[in-house]
Amino acid sequence: MKTSLWFATSIAALLFPAAALFAKVVPAPLFQDHAVLQQGKPVPIWGTADPGEKVTVTFAGQTLATTADAAGRWRVTLAPLKVSAKPATLTLSGTNTVELNDILVGEVWLCSGQSNMEMKLAKADNAEAEIAAARFPLIRQFQVGYEVSNEPLNTAGGTWVPASPETAGKFTAVGYFFARELHRKLGGVPVGLINASWGGTAIEPWMSPGVLAQREFGFVEKNWRTQLANYPALQAKFEAAEAESARKAAEAKAAGKPYRKPWRRAPANPDGRPHEDKPTAIFNGMIHPLLLAALAGVLWYQGESNSARPAEYKKLFPAFITDLRTSFAQPDLPFYWVQLSAFIGSPGEDWAGLREAQTAALALPRTGQAITIDIGMEKNVHPANKQDVGLRLALLALKNHYGKTVVASGPLFADATFQGNTAQVAFTDIADGLVVKGDALRGFELAGADKKFVPAEARIEGATVIASAAAVPVPVAVRYGWKNYPVVTLANSAGLPAAPFRSDVW
């Protein structure tokens, strides 16, 4: 794992032609050939040079000059740019000149989270045909490399790549399908995806040191110290599992059979080195270097690694959103996330509780949740249907950010009233009405004063669902989809699924 500032800087240098390696003016890695700049907002351009060196930046009819500070850092801010699909040149000059070609102006979205965001197009449903059809040179991805650090870094390596059948297979699948929908519905606007994702990571490593230093999040440090204290046992378990995999691989090879080694992450060593489980380590290495960037918004797909601790996530998630907006100095930055799909999970994991924690963050302004409870896979944490995930995120952006008239969410629980032996459940976001996707309305449960939930029969009446169960003559609570892997069929007229919910707080 590459964690030093020296290595990060070296990787950044590799992104530029050999002639520029020893140049005195060097743009940040985010600025290179094929980059997409954000339209309609001031756009910072930054980099390094010799201390005191005058740097001039020219783009789209604007010419700005500044002087590198004592540490060799410089920055200028372009006035808001108009959308442009015509390739342009961004020129930086000091004692040397750097020309960046094929620069577009459009919509730039940060795609972040764990493996379901990181999952490549090559692994999505119908991947071969999707890749063959990926002839969208105005859709581009900047892939941020894995990086962790104990201190905030200023550079993060990566490259801008236009989408084509030769390259799109390595794009984030969710981000690609999101970008494709925006590109089509916004009249061919260029879309840039900054893909900073890392499989298997919890939310804590993505959070800034400042927010986690707050007293209310003291449990994060406590959890981390417990994890470090368990290192000897965790390392022994890891080594034993790796040895067992090696044994099985050898047996398979001898028998002429294939063997796929399970992925495992080595535990964090309590020696002070940064690790992808360490709180703030990924923020320092992969998010902090991007903080000057102008963005249209953020897409987030994460939560699986926090599924055993939903109560903590309910506190952390809204704080993360607010702090990320503060860190980017864009307080109204749209933030849309994917609610976790159905998955059986492991003992101790509470996916229903985690989904509830995600839904609670809708109380923040300019947020949206793509509900995906209907497209999960019981025994696969990585559902292959990323087309619908990207589309549902795009619907949120099209409605809430771009002002399009579309239905962007499935039904959300509003309230429940109990009359006799029935529960009457009201919803928002029903579009032209509630519908059943399937042969019957499934996923509802009722409980009486004994707090024991049983499956309920349910039917749609107008804008409400009426649920009842013979075993619960006097219901006092109703739940829907309240399992790790529920079978659910309620949707709105636009075909978007209802979000799981509970009326109780037991």
matplotlib code that plots the C-alpha trace (Angstrom):
import matplotlib.pyplot as plt

x = [0.0, 1.3, 0.9, 3.7, 3.4, 6.5, 4.8, 1.6, 3.6, 5.6, 2.4, 1.0, 4.1, 3.7, 0.4, 2.2, 4.5, 8.2, 9.0, 6.8, 8.3, 11.0, 8.8, 8.3, 4.6, 2.7, -1.2, -2.9, -3.5, -7.2, -6.2, -4.9, -5.9, -9.6, -10.7, -14.2, -14.7, -17.9, -20.2, -22.1, -19.8, -16.5, -13.8, -10.6, -7.5, -4.5, -1.0, 2.6, 5.5, 8.7, 8.0, 7.4, 6.9, 4.3, 1.7, -0.8, -3.8, -5.7, -9.0, -12.2, -11.3, -10.2, -6.6, -5.7, -2.4, -1.1, 2.1, 3.1, 3.3, 6.3, 5.4, 5.1, 1.3, -0.8, -4.5, -6.7, -10.4, -12.1, -15.4, -18.4, -18.1, -20.8, -21.4, -19.2, -18.8, -16.2, -12.6, -10.6, -7.1, -6.2, -2.8, -0.7, 2.5, 5.4, 9.0, 7.5, 4.3, 1.9, -1.0, -3.9, -6.0, -9.5, -11.0, -14.8, -17.2, -20.2, -21.5, -18.9, -20.1, -18.1, -18.8, -17.8, -18.4, -17.5, -17.6, -21.0, -19.9, -16.5, -18.0, -16.9, -19.2, -17.5, -19.3, -22.7, -25.7, -25.4, -21.8, -20.7, -23.4, -23.2, -19.5, -19.9, -22.5, -20.4, -19.6, -19.9, -16.7, -18.4, -18.7, -15.4, -14.1, -11.2, -10.3, -8.7, -6.1, -6.3, -4.5, -4.6, -2.7, -2.5, -2.3, -4.3, -2.6, -2.7, -2.4, -4.1, -3.2, -5.6, -6.4, -9.3, -10.6, -13.4, -16.0, -15.5, -15.8, -12.1, -12.3, -15.8, -15.4, -13.3, -15.8, -17.9, -21.0, -23.4, -21.6, -21.6, -25.4, -26.0, -23.9, -25.4, -28.9, -27.9, -26.0, -29.1, -31.7, -29.7, -29.2, -25.7, -24.0, -20.5, -20.5, -17.3, -17.2, -14.6, -14.5, -13.1, -14.3, -12.9, -14.5, -15.2, -14.8, -16.9, -18.0, -15.5, -12.4, -14.2, -14.9, -12.7, -10.6, -12.5, -15.9, -14.8, -13.0, -16.5, -17.4, -20.6, -18.5, -16.2, -17.4, -15.5, -12.1, -13.2, -14.2, -10.9, -8.8, -10.8, -10.1, -6.3, -6.4, -7.8, -5.0, -3.2, -6.3, -7.5, -4.1, -3.9, -7.4, -6.4, -3.2, -5.1, -7.7, -5.0, -3.2, -6.4, -7.0, -3.5, -4.2, -7.4, -5.8, -3.1, -5.6, -7.6, -4.6, -3.5, -7.0, -7.1, -10.0, -10.4, -10.3, -11.2, -9.5, -11.8, -10.9, -9.7, -8.4, -5.4, -6.3, -4.9, -1.6, -1.4, 2.0, 0.6, 0.6, -2.5, -5.0, -8.2, -10.2, -8.6, -11.0, -10.1, -7.4, -9.2, -10.5, -6.9, -5.6, -8.4, -10.9, -8.8, -6.8, -10.1, -11.5, -10.9, -12.8, -16.0, -18.7, -22.3, -22.9, -22.0, -23.2, -22.7, -23.1, -22.0, -23.2, -22.7, -19.6, -21.6, -24.6, -23.9, -24.0, -27.0, -27.5, -24.0, -24.5, -27.7, -25.4, -22.5, -24.2, -25.8, -22.7, -20.7, -22.9, -22.8, -19.1, -18.3, -20.3, -18.3, -15.0, -15.8, -16.9, -20.2, -22.9, -25.7, -23.9, -26.5, -25.9, -27.7, -27.1, -28.2, -30.2, -28.9, -30.5, -31.9, -29.2, -29.2, -26.2, -24.2, -25.1, -25.2, -25.8, -29.0, -29.6, -33.1, -31.8, -29.1, -31.6, -33.7, -30.6, -30.0, -33.6, -33.4, -30.7, -33.4, -34.1, -31.1, -31.8, -30.8, -30.5, -32.1, -32.2, -32.3, -34.4, -33.1, -34.7, -36.3, -33.1, -30.9, -29.6, -30.1, -26.5, -24.6, -23.8, -23.0, -26.2, -25.4, -28.3, -26.5, -28.6, -31.5, -29.3, -27.7, -31.1, -32.7, -29.8, -30.2, -33.9, -33.1, -30.6, -32.8, -35.7, -34.0, -30.9, -31.8, -35.5, -36.9, -40.5, -39.9, -40.9, -37.7, -38.6, -40.6, -43.2, -42.0, -43.8, -45.8, -47.9, -49.9, -53.3, -54.8, -58.6, -60.0, -57.9, -56.3, -53.4, -53.9, -50.6, -50.2, -47.3, -45.7, -44.2, -46.9, -46.9, -50.3, -51.0, -49.7, -49.3, -48.3, -45.2, -46.0, -48.9, -49.7, -48.8, -46.0, -43.7, -46.1, -46.0, -48.2, -47.7, -49.9, -48.9, -46.8, -44.4, -44.4, -44.5, -46.3, -46.9, -49.9, -52.3, -52.4, -54.3, -54.2, -57.1, -56.6, -53.5, -53.1, -52.4, -54.7, -53.0, -54.4, -53.4, -55.7, -53.1, -53.1, -56.6, -55.5, -52.4, -50.3, -47.3, -46.7, -43.5, -42.7, -39.6, -38.1, -35.6, -32.1, -33.5, -37.3, -39.6, -41.5, -43.8, -45.2, -44.3, -45.7, -47.2, -43.7, -42.5, -40.2, -40.2, -41.4, -38.8, -38.8, -40.1, -41.4, -44.0, -42.6, -39.2, -38.9]
y = [0.0, 3.4, 5.9, 8.4, 11.9, 11.3, 8.4, 10.3, 13.2, 10.8, 9.2, 12.6, 13.4, 10.3, 11.7, 14.3, 14.1, 13.5, 17.0, 18.4, 16.3, 18.8, 21.8, 24.5, 25.0, 21.8, 21.6, 19.5, 15.9, 16.8, 19.0, 17.1, 16.2, 15.1, 16.8, 18.1, 21.4, 22.3, 24.7, 27.6, 27.9, 29.6, 27.0, 26.9, 25.8, 25.0, 23.4, 23.9, 26.0, 27.5, 29.8, 33.3, 32.2, 34.1, 31.7, 32.6, 30.5, 30.9, 29.2, 30.0, 33.7, 34.2, 34.9, 35.0, 35.5, 34.7, 34.1, 30.8, 31.1, 30.2, 26.5, 26.6, 26.4, 28.6, 28.9, 31.0, 30.9, 31.1, 32.9, 30.6, 28.8, 27.9, 24.3, 23.4, 20.0, 21.6, 20.5, 23.4, 24.0, 25.1, 26.8, 27.3, 29.3, 30.5, 29.9, 26.9, 26.4, 23.5, 22.9, 20.7, 19.6, 18.3, 20.1, 20.2, 22.1, 20.3, 18.6, 17.1, 14.6, 13.0, 9.3, 7.8, 5.0, 1.3, -1.7, -1.2, 2.3, 0.9, -2.0, -1.7, -1.6, -4.9, -6.7, -5.2, -6.9, -7.2, -5.9, -7.0, -5.2, -2.2, -1.8, -2.3, 0.5, 2.9, 5.4, 8.5, 10.6, 13.4, 11.1, 10.9, 9.4, 10.5, 7.4, 8.4, 5.9, 4.2, 6.3, 6.5, 9.0, 10.1, 13.7, 15.5, 15.2, 17.8, 15.6, 12.4, 10.5, 9.7, 10.1, 11.4, 8.9, 9.3, 6.5, 4.2, 0.4, 0.2, 2.1, 2.0, -1.4, 0.2, 3.0, 2.9, 1.1, 3.2, 6.4, 5.5, 4.7, 7.9, 10.0, 8.4, 9.3, 12.9, 13.2, 12.1, 14.1, 17.3, 17.6, 16.1, 17.9, 16.6, 14.7, 14.1, 11.5, 11.8, 8.2, 8.0, 4.7, 1.8, -1.6, -2.8, 0.6, 1.9, 5.6, 6.6, 6.5, 8.9, 11.5, 14.5, 14.8, 17.9, 16.3, 13.2, 15.3, 16.4, 15.0, 13.3, 11.0, 9.8, 6.3, 6.3, 6.5, 4.0, 1.5, 2.0, 1.4, -1.8, -2.9, -2.3, -4.1, -7.1, -7.1, -10.3, -12.4, -10.8, -11.2, -14.9, -15.5, -13.7, -15.7, -19.0, -18.1, -17.2, -20.5, -22.4, -20.6, -21.4, -25.1, -25.1, -23.4, -26.1, -28.9, -27.3, -26.9, -30.5, -31.6, -29.3, -27.3, -23.6, -21.9, -18.3, -17.1, -15.1, -11.5, -10.6, -7.4, -7.6, -6.1, -2.8, -3.0, -0.8, 0.6, 3.9, 3.3, 4.5, 1.8, 1.9, 1.1, 3.9, 6.9, 9.9, 8.0, 7.9, 11.4, 12.5, 10.5, 10.6, 13.4, 16.2, 16.6, 17.2, 19.9, 22.8, 21.2, 22.7, 20.0, 19.6, 17.2, 14.0, 10.4, 8.0, 4.3, 3.0, 1.5, -2.2, -2.1, -0.2, -2.6, -4.0, -0.4, 1.4, 3.6, 5.0, 5.4, 7.4, 10.0, 9.7, 9.9, 13.4, 14.8, 13.4, 15.0, 18.4, 18.3, 17.2, 20.2, 22.4, 20.9, 21.6, 25.1, 24.3, 24.4, 23.7, 20.8, 18.2, 14.8, 11.7, 8.2, 4.6, 3.0, -0.5, -3.3, -6.5, -8.9, -11.7, -10.3, -12.0, -12.6, -9.4, -7.2, -5.1, -4.0, -2.8, -0.5, 0.8, 1.6, 3.5, 5.5, 6.4, 7.5, 9.7, 11.8, 13.0, 15.6, 17.5, 19.9, 19.1, 15.3, 12.4, 8.6, 6.0, 3.1, -0.2, -2.7, -4.5, -5.3, -6.9, -10.5, -12.7, -14.1, -11.5, -8.2, -6.8, -6.9, -6.7, -4.5, -1.2, 0.2, 0.9, 2.2, 4.8, 5.7, 6.3, 8.5, 10.4, 10.9, 12.6, 14.9, 15.6, 16.6, 18.3, 19.8, 20.3, 21.1, 18.4, 17.2, 13.5, 11.2, 10.7, 8.6, 5.6, 5.8, 7.0, 6.3, 9.2, 7.9, 4.9, 4.9, 1.9, 1.2, -2.0, -4.9, -2.9, -0.5, 2.2, 3.4, 6.6, 7.5, 10.4, 10.3, 8.0, 9.8, 8.9, 6.2, 3.1, -0.1, -3.8, -5.0, -8.7, -11.0, -9.8, -7.1, -8.5, -7.3, -5.9, -7.1, -6.2, -6.4, -5.9, -4.9, -8.0, -6.5, -9.8, -9.1, -11.5, -11.3, -9.3, -9.3, -6.0, -4.2, -0.8, 1.6, 4.9, 6.5, 4.1, 0.5, -1.4, -4.2, -6.8, -10.1, -12.7, -13.3, -9.6, -8.5, -5.1, -3.9, -1.1, -1.2, -1.9, -2.6, -3.0, -4.7, -4.8, -7.6, -7.9, -9.6, -8.9, -9.8, -6.5, -5.5, -2.0, 0.8, 3.9, 4.4, 5.2, 1.8, 3.0, 0.8, 1.9, 2.4, 0.0, 1.5, 0.8, 2.8, 1.7, 2.4, -0.9]
z = [0.0, -1.0, 1.8, 1.8, 0.5, -1.5, -3.3, -3.9, -5.4, -7.6, -8.9, -9.7, -11.7, -13.8, -15.1, -17.2, -20.3, -19.6, -20.8, -18.0, -15.2, -14.5, -15.3, -12.7, -13.2, -12.6, -12.4, -9.8, -11.1, -11.6, -14.5, -17.4, -21.0, -21.3, -18.1, -17.5, -15.7, -13.8, -15.6, -13.9, -10.9, -10.2, -11.1, -9.1, -10.9, -8.8, -8.7, -7.8, -9.0, -7.7, -4.7, -5.9, -9.5, -11.5, -13.0, -15.7, -16.6, -19.8, -20.7, -22.5, -23.1, -19.5, -18.5, -14.8, -13.1, -9.6, -7.7, -6.0, -2.3, -0.1, -0.3, -4.1, -4.1, -6.5, -7.3, -9.6, -9.9, -13.3, -13.5, -14.1, -17.5, -20.0, -21.0, -23.9, -25.7, -28.0, -27.0, -25.7, -24.5, -20.9, -20.8, -17.8, -18.0, -15.9, -16.7, -18.7, -20.5, -20.0, -22.5, -21.5, -24.4, -25.0, -22.0, -21.8, -19.6, -18.2, -15.0, -12.6, -10.0, -7.2, -7.0, -3.6, -1.2, -1.0, -3.4, -4.9, -6.1, -7.0, -9.0, -12.6, -15.6, -16.7, -13.8, -14.3, -15.9, -19.6, -19.4, -22.8, -24.7, -22.4, -23.0, -26.8, -26.8, -24.6, -27.3, -25.2, -25.6, -23.6, -20.5, -18.7, -15.5, -13.2, -11.2, -7.9, -6.8, -3.4, -0.8, 3.0, 5.2, 8.8, 7.6, 4.9, 1.5, -1.2, -4.3, -5.4, -8.5, -11.2, -15.0, -17.0, -19.5, -22.1, -22.2, -25.2, -25.7, -25.0, -21.6, -20.2, -18.6, -15.9, -15.1, -11.9, -13.2, -11.0, -12.1, -15.7, -15.9, -13.9, -16.3, -19.4, -18.3, -17.5, -20.8, -22.7, -20.7, -20.6, -24.3, -24.6, -21.8, -21.0, -17.7, -15.6, -12.9, -10.1, -8.9, -5.3, -3.9, -2.0, -1.4, 2.1, 3.8, 6.6, 6.7, 9.5, 7.2, 4.8, 7.5, 8.2, 11.4, 12.4, 12.5, 14.3, 16.9, 18.1, 21.5, 20.3, 18.1, 20.9, 20.2, 16.9, 18.6, 21.2, 18.5, 16.7, 19.8, 20.4, 16.9, 17.4, 20.7, 18.9, 16.3, 17.5, 17.3, 14.1, 12.4, 13.5, 12.0, 8.8, 8.4, 9.1, 6.5, 3.9, 4.6, 4.1, 0.8, -0.3, 0.6, -1.4, -4.3, -4.4, -4.3, -7.1, -9.2, -8.7, -9.7, -12.7, -11.3, -11.0, -7.6, -6.7, -3.6, -1.3, -0.8, 2.7, 4.1, 6.5, 9.9, 11.0, 12.8, 16.0, 14.8, 13.7, 10.0, 8.2, 7.2, 5.2, 8.3, 10.3, 10.9, 8.6, 6.7, 3.4, 3.7, 4.2, 1.2, -1.3, -0.5, 0.9, -2.4, -4.2, -1.9, -4.1, -7.0, -8.3, -8.3, -9.4, -6.5, -4.8, -5.3, -2.4, -2.2, 1.2, 4.4, 4.1, 6.3, 9.0, 8.9, 12.4, 13.9, 12.5, 15.6, 15.2, 11.4, 12.1, 13.9, 11.6, 8.2, 8.4, 10.1, 7.2, 4.6, 6.3, 6.9, 3.3, 2.1, 4.5, 3.4, -0.2, 0.7, -1.2, 1.5, -0.9, -2.7, -3.7, -2.0, -3.3, -2.0, -2.6, 0.1, 0.7, -1.4, 0.0, 1.2, 3.8, 5.6, 8.4, 12.0, 13.9, 10.9, 10.8, 7.3, 8.0, 10.8, 8.5, 5.8, 8.4, 9.3, 5.7, 5.3, 8.3, 6.6, 4.1, 6.8, 5.5, 2.6, -1.0, -0.4, -2.1, -1.7, -4.5, -3.1, -4.3, -2.0, -5.0, -6.9, -4.2, -4.3, -1.3, -1.2, -3.2, -1.6, -5.1, -7.1, -10.8, -11.8, -11.6, -14.5, -12.3, -9.5, -11.8, -13.3, -9.9, -8.8, -12.1, -11.5, -8.2, -9.9, -12.8, -10.6, -7.7, -9.2, -12.9, -12.5, -14.7, -14.3, -13.4, -10.6, -8.6, -5.6, -4.6, -1.8, 1.6, 4.8, 6.1, 9.0, 10.3, 12.0, 13.7, 13.6, 14.9, 13.5, 10.7, 10.1, 7.6, 6.1, 4.3, 2.0, 0.2, -3.3, -4.7, -8.2, -9.7, -7.1, -5.4, -7.3, -6.8, -8.6, -8.7, -7.9, -4.4, -2.0, 0.2, 2.9, 5.6, 9.2, 12.2, 16.0, 19.0, 22.5, 22.8, 20.2, 18.2, 14.5, 12.1, 8.3, 7.4, 4.4, 2.7, 0.0, -1.7, -1.1, -2.9, -1.5, 1.5, 2.3, 4.6, 6.5, 8.8, 10.4, 12.0, 14.7, 15.7, 16.5, 17.9, 16.0, 17.4, 15.0, 11.3, 9.4, 5.8, 4.4, 7.8, 7.2, 5.9, 2.8, 2.5, -0.3, -1.1, -3.9, -3.2, -5.7, -7.2, -10.6, -12.0, -11.0, -8.2, -5.1, -1.6, 1.0, 4.0, 7.2, 10.7, 12.7, 16.0, 17.8, 19.5]

ax = plt.figure().add_subplot(projection="3d")
ax.plot(x, y, z, "-o")
ax.set_aspect("equal")
plt.show()
